[in-house]
């Protein structure tokens, strides 16, 4: 356990030394909310204010960003450079490496979510979640779905460049078609249907709903889909993730 904590602490320090990672994780979402707020800050969609719509959505987007770029792509890079293989020659076991990175990603996500929430409160009068316990459970379910999902998809990549390309494609596709960046009501019917096959759509619906409308028990479909993604992705990641580049 001590080794796992030390590894998680080391990875967290390395993350904060990478200025690009810090920018894309913490500052970029705030900039995007500010830009959208300058255009749509006074608008209401489906009875929700701008902040009630977009802050929970971008918190969900950050789960995707951290899953792909802090967990999946980083581990692929470690595999390519032989770091994972060297770890296997130490007392650190495979599950400890995954647990350390999962813990690190969770800590980074919590910080990013708090920053977005505080920014929304200061700039757009965002209130605390109406069902805060349900929102916390929704975040946990979303993390349980996306961390193994990202690990599985990036495990298919042969090198870091391919993993980064997969991560960027998935992030941009889900960002613009899931309803996170643009309300689905403004999209053509065919794109609204496409959105429902994207995992981020269910994260966004779940977070918006528990933040503003009702408890998590009202969102059984979204919870069920995300838990299903978690189970299937965990099984696939266990099957396809390689600890060596060979």
Buried (B, 14 or more C-beta within 10 A) or exposed (E): EEBBEEBBBEBBEEBEEEEEBBEBBBEBBBEBBEEBBEEBBEEEBEEBBBBBBBBBBBBBBBBBBBBBBBBBBBBBBBBBEEBBBEBEEEEBEEEBBBBBBBBBBBBBBEBBBEBBBEBBBEBBEBEEBBBEEBBEBBBEBBBBBBBBBBBBBBBEBEBBEBBBBBBEEBBEEBBBBBBBBBBBEEBEEEBBEBBEEBBBBBBBBBBBBBBBBEBBEBBEEBBEBBEEBBEBBBEBBEEEBEBEEE
